[in-house]
Amino acid sequence: MKNKLVVIIIMIMGFIGWSQVKEEPLDSLSQQYIIMEGDSILQSSIALNEVYVFGKLNFSSYNEKLRYYILRRKTMKVYPYAKLAAERLVALNDSLENIKSKSKKRKYTREIHRYVEDEFSEELKKLTRTEGQILVKLIYRQTGNTAFDLVKELRNGWRAFWYNTTAKMFKISIKEEFHPDKVHEDYLIEDILQRAFAEFSLEKQPSVLEFDYATLTDIWKEKSQSKK
């Protein structure tokens, strides 16, 4: 799983079903049960996904509004790469677990490397510096590991240092984490994602990080009010 992520990070540095439901009354009490397709167990209710009610976006100035929509455009652009990377990582990890030979694992990893390069390289070349930094943050959101730590673990400390130094030339830190509870820009990124998920503009992929969007919103609302 992590090998694939290293490939993507290196490239970044180098290029800078809902089921059918039917309700039926079952007895003289007219109590309605729900038959889920493919499930023989009768249920009296369905567990629904959590739904957020979003407040209206308010901005203190035109420049603040402009910054938000620029951040939105960049986040919407790079999120699919982070999502696809996480999916590929899971698939790679599952495959490697079934390969016992170290040489075959290395061969398979090289094949994946070439596949990822063909799949990502041309698109990653088009990313700007800020888009690359947002992508690094989103990779942390999806995996819970910084790009630096992943490279360090799978290669060595010197390579991780070198990649980070190279990234600094373009003002990109691969040590960057994602903390929407502490960093306002990270909260805005999470807000953009949650609104896009609700609108089905982006396909949702849960974060491995533990935070609650509604709680984050309250935290930042209180901070904003305390400044007034």
C-alpha atoms as one frame of an Amber mdcrd trajectory, in Angstrom:
protein
   0.000   0.000   0.000   2.659   2.458   1.040   4.941   1.630  -1.883   2.340
   3.033  -4.253   2.069   6.231  -2.275   5.825   6.740  -2.422   5.634   6.469
  -6.212   2.988   9.184  -6.327   4.881  11.452  -3.927   8.107  11.087  -5.900
   6.256  12.004  -9.072   4.751  15.072  -7.406   8.153  16.200  -6.308   9.561
  15.571  -9.750   6.770  17.317 -11.632   6.648  20.633  -9.624 -25.151   1.427
  -4.122 -28.135   1.958  -2.640 -30.120  -1.357  -2.614 -33.708  -1.634  -3.871
 -36.066  -1.192  -0.866 -39.663  -2.365  -0.599 -42.095  -1.810   2.279 -44.809
  -4.378   2.979 -47.366  -4.730   5.777 -46.809  -8.169   7.275 -49.593  -8.803
   9.791 -52.902  -7.650  11.205 -51.141  -4.967  13.236 -50.146  -3.332   9.960
 -46.610  -2.835  11.220 -44.347  -2.135   8.284 -41.108  -4.000   7.889 -38.434
  -3.471   5.298 -37.035  -6.196   3.101 -33.532  -5.382   1.937 -32.562  -6.941
  -1.368 -30.276  -9.907  -0.791 -31.115 -10.007   2.945 -33.659 -12.452   4.364
 -33.801 -10.676   7.744 -36.822  -8.411   8.214 -36.001  -4.959   9.524 -38.200
  -2.266  11.001 -35.809   0.567  10.089 -32.868   1.480   7.906 -29.598   2.925
   9.195 -29.067   6.125   7.228 -25.814   7.928   6.561 -25.124  11.088   8.534
 -26.318  14.198   6.729 -24.956  17.692   7.362 -27.054  20.831   7.028 -24.719
  23.477   5.671 -24.965  27.112   6.602 -24.733  29.888   4.071 -21.199  30.923
   3.211 -20.430  34.350   4.639 -17.310  36.342   3.858 -16.014  39.463   5.558
 -14.573  40.848   2.333 -14.363  40.264  -1.392 -10.747  39.122  -1.054 -11.750
  36.489   1.515 -14.470  35.257  -0.822 -12.025  35.152  -3.711  -9.479  33.154
  -1.682 -12.160  30.626  -0.724 -13.258  30.015  -4.293  -9.671  29.759  -5.523
  -9.027  27.192  -2.779 -12.232  25.405  -3.794 -11.158  25.175  -7.422  -7.748
  23.779  -6.467  -9.161  21.318  -3.919 -11.777  20.027  -6.362  -9.009  19.520
  -8.911  -6.590  17.503  -6.777  -8.950  15.528  -4.529  -9.656  12.874  -7.206
  -5.897  12.154  -7.354  -5.722  11.620  -3.576  -8.820   9.412  -3.684  -7.528
   7.369  -6.602  -4.136   7.020  -4.921  -5.747   5.651  -1.749  -7.795   3.159
  -3.778  -4.758   1.985  -5.699  -2.799   1.693  -2.444  -5.391  -0.613  -0.925
  -5.437  -2.765  -4.057  -1.624  -2.893  -4.150  -1.381  -3.835  -0.490  -3.956
  -6.615  -0.902  -2.059  -7.995  -3.874   1.332  -7.877  -2.160  -0.021  -9.797
   0.826  -0.731 -12.723  -1.496   2.771 -12.698  -3.007   5.258 -14.632  -0.889
   8.421 -14.251  -2.979  10.402 -11.052  -2.354  11.638 -10.979  -5.947   8.085
 -11.314  -7.261   6.973  -8.545  -4.917   9.699  -6.250  -6.288   8.738  -7.157
  -9.853   5.077  -6.491  -9.163   5.901  -3.168  -7.504   7.961  -2.107 -10.549
   5.051  -2.989 -12.819   2.733  -0.893 -10.657   5.306   1.910 -10.778   5.158
   1.966 -14.573   1.374   1.760 -14.512   1.072   4.676 -12.075   3.539   6.738
 -14.042   1.469   6.285 -17.194  -1.726   7.040 -15.285  -0.623  10.078 -13.279
   2.438  11.701 -14.798   0.862  13.876 -17.494  -1.812  15.158 -15.133   0.595
  15.792 -12.257   2.780  17.873 -14.544  -0.118  20.303 -14.832  -0.396  20.926
 -11.083   0.691  24.262  -9.672   2.773  24.616  -6.514  -0.264  25.302  -4.326
  -2.203  22.434  -5.895   0.726  20.120  -5.157   0.756  21.240  -1.525  -2.990
  20.666  -1.178  -2.524  17.201  -2.678   0.153  16.404  -0.065  -2.308  17.439
   2.660  -5.098  15.348   1.179  -2.832  12.308   0.964  -2.296  12.705   4.721
  -6.070  13.036   5.136  -6.597   9.755   3.300  -3.693   7.752   4.774  -2.802
   9.302   8.149   0.894   9.480   7.177   3.000  12.325   5.881   4.680  11.858
   2.537   8.040  12.379   4.266   7.440   9.544   6.755   6.274   7.206   4.017
   9.380   7.844   1.920  11.607   7.551   4.998  10.057   4.245   6.015  10.190
   2.646   2.587  13.439   4.123   1.279  15.695   5.744   3.857  16.133   8.950
   5.823  18.504  10.531   3.314  16.069  10.136   0.441  13.267  11.580   2.556
  15.461  14.563   3.424  16.410  15.028  -0.234  12.808  14.938  -1.421  11.796
  17.409   1.256  14.667  19.745   0.382  13.771  19.589  -3.307  10.149  20.303
  -2.473  11.186  23.337  -0.408  12.653  24.866  -3.549   9.081  25.063  -4.780
   7.753  25.925  -1.302   6.162  22.495  -0.940   6.632  20.533   2.274   6.085
  16.782   2.123   6.069  16.862   5.936   2.777  18.752   5.791  -0.122  17.244
   7.731  -3.836  17.919   7.641  -5.310  19.503  10.793  -8.731  21.062  10.168
  -9.130  21.596  13.920  -6.021  23.800  14.143  -5.347  25.245  10.681  -8.084
  27.403   9.206  -7.137  26.631   5.600  -7.380  22.907   6.362 -10.848  23.467
   7.792 -11.831  25.326   4.631 -10.547  22.401   2.557 -12.659  20.014   4.655
 -15.658  22.327   4.310 -15.195  22.356   0.527 -14.998  18.558   0.461 -18.059
  18.021   2.644 -20.161  20.403   0.565 -18.962  18.716  -2.631 -19.806  15.276
  -1.207 -23.301  16.461  -0.301 -23.803  17.877  -3.798 -22.345  14.711  -5.358
 -19.768  16.893  -7.121 -17.091  14.603  -5.679 -17.320  10.939  -4.765 -16.893
  10.580  -1.013 -14.006   8.612   0.432 -13.842   8.618   4.249 -10.770  10.082
   5.897  -8.687   7.876   8.186  -8.381  10.840  10.559 -10.761  11.157  13.476
 -12.655  14.429  13.409 -16.259  15.555  13.139 -17.095  18.216  10.575 -19.996
  19.655  12.598 -17.752  20.024  15.654 -15.058  21.666  13.536 -17.600  24.147
  12.206 -18.623  25.113  15.752 -14.984  25.523  16.775 -14.160  27.870  13.919
 -17.422  29.786  14.304 -16.572  30.471  17.951 -13.052  31.560  17.015 -14.458
  33.914  14.393 -16.939  35.452  16.828 -14.293  35.904  19.517 -12.221  38.035
  17.138 -15.091  40.488  16.594
